[in-house]
């Protein structure tokens, strides 16, 4: 399947990288980026590996690292996986709902 990034996914991905660069050694941001792209490679081959959400059709949440998850939507007819957002698992669920 083809993976596309929404604008919000790009923004939240960059926000996480900026946080890591500001508060952690650079190697941690490099590890995070590597982990994201490893997950995306797996996702392209196995799109149903994550937990399905109950509110939105064809939407899934997968854990990248314990602190960060990715929300994505599968468009079965066009065989596209759209990355919706990266969410911080430490935030309140109400705040994360707005990112779905």
N, C-alpha and C positions, 0 to 999 in steps of 0.2 A: 504494500500500500504506500501511497505517496503521503508525505507529511508536510503540512503547511503551518506557518506560524501566524496567529492573529496579532494584531497590533498590541493588544493587552499582554499577550504571552511574551512578546519581545520586551515590552516595558518592564514587566515583573521579573523576567530573567535578568535584565540589566540591573535592576534594583537590588537583586540578591548578590550579584557580582560586586556592585559598588559597596554594599555593606561588608562583604568579605574583605575587599581590598582595604577598606577603612579600618576594620577592627581585627583582622587576622593577618598572618603572614601570607604573602602572595601565593605560596604553594597551595594553600587551602582553596583559593579561588580557582586555581588551575585544576585541582582535584575535583572540585564541584563541576566545572565545565566538562571535564572528561567523563564524569559520572553521568551527566545529563545526556551527552551524545551517545554513550554506551546504552543508556536506557532507550533512547530514540531508535537506535539500530535494532534493539530487541523488539521494540514496539512496532516497527515497520513489518517485522516478520510475524509477530504474535500480538495483534491489536487488542485482544480481550484478556490480557494478563492482569489488568487492574480491577479494582472494585467499581462496580456500576453504581451510579447515583440513582436515587429514587425519584428525584424531583424533575429531572430533565432527561428526555429520551436520547438514547445513544451517547450518553456522557459518562465518562469514567474518571476516577481519581487514582493515580499511582504514586507511590512513595519513591522519591529520588534518593533522598537521605532522610534520616529521622526528623529533621527540622523542616524539610521542604518537600511538597508534593506537587504533582502536575495534574492539571485538569485538561482533558481532551475530549473531543467529540468525533465519533466515527460517522462518516457519511457513506453508508453502504452502497448506494447506487453508483456513486462516482469513485468509490474505493479510495477515499481521502480520509486522512486523520488530521483534524484541525486542532492544534494546540491552543487552548483557550487561555490558560493562565498558570502561573506558578504561585502556589500559596504557602504561607508560613504556617506550619502546624502548631506553632506556639501561640498564634493569635486566637481571639475568641471566635467560635463558630459563626456568630452573627456577622462579624467582619468578613470572614471568608465567604459567606453566602453571596455577598455582593460581587465577588470575583467570578462566580459561576455563570 
